């Protein structure tokens, strides 16, 4: 019988949440400044506001990635 004493299945340190947060931060970093302003200009939102929303999403993605690195959820 194998004992998994160090297995964490809940909280931010579980594998599911680590992978989900990394994928979400990558989506914010890459899709935020490229496709979101494109979609917003198609919906007739102003150019400056769509670019600024894309920039905010990019910064949010970088902030989430830095949070994950500082909490040692991912290693560089």
Beta strands, then each sheet from edge to edge (+ up, - down):
end
